[in-house]
Amino acid sequence: MGVLPLKKDDEELRAVVERALSEGPLTITQDGVPTAVLVPAEEYQRLTGERRPSIIDYLMKPLPGGGIDLDEYIGPRAGPSTRPLPDFD
């Protein structure tokens, strides 16, 4: 979905957005023919099931190139301890 930033000096568009926020969806027509509907973002997300990504979504996203190979950076991980157990007798 595209994004159209609302410019500070565009009072006419700002008024249309405010109207959609207060009254609900607005049908936009061209030559009397309905061509688009302006709905508040929350309503659009509810209708489509879309939501804003959370920080968790960002952190869970795979890294480019397949991620980091820890063995390459810290060496192979050691297995179980092979140290002898202490004798307390």
MOJOFEN-V488119 format. One record per helix or strand of 2 or more residues. SS is the DSSP state (h for helix, s for strand). FROM is the first residue (numbers start at 1). LEN is the number of residues. If there is no record, write none. Layout:
SS;FROM;LEN + SS;FROM;LEN
This chain:
h;11;13 + s;26;5 + s;33;6 + h;41;8 + h;55;6 + h;64;3 + h;70;5
